[in-house]
Amino acid sequence: MEGLRRGLSRWKRYHIKVHLADEALLLPLTVRPRDTLSDLRAQLVGQGVSSWRRTFYYNARPLPDHQTVREARLQDGSVLLLLSDPR
C-alpha cells in the first residue's frame, strides 16, 4: 500500500500562487511535491519574471532554494511571497 501511495504522489500537482510584492502581481504556478524552489524560479523566468536577488517566503519564514515543495509544506492553494532581498 505504501508503494502505491508513493507511486501516486509523483502524479500529484499543486496549484499555488506567487505574490510579487514589488510589481503587485499574483502569478499562478503548477508544481509537484518533489519540485524545489529553484524549479519554481525557473518557471517564473519562463513567464518573464526575474527572481534574481529575491527570496520566497511562506508563513512569514524564508525558504531556501534547495527545499522541495513537500519539505516547505506547501499545499494546493498556497500563496508564496517573493520579496527583494534587503540591500
Disulfide bonds with the S-S distance in Angstrom:
none
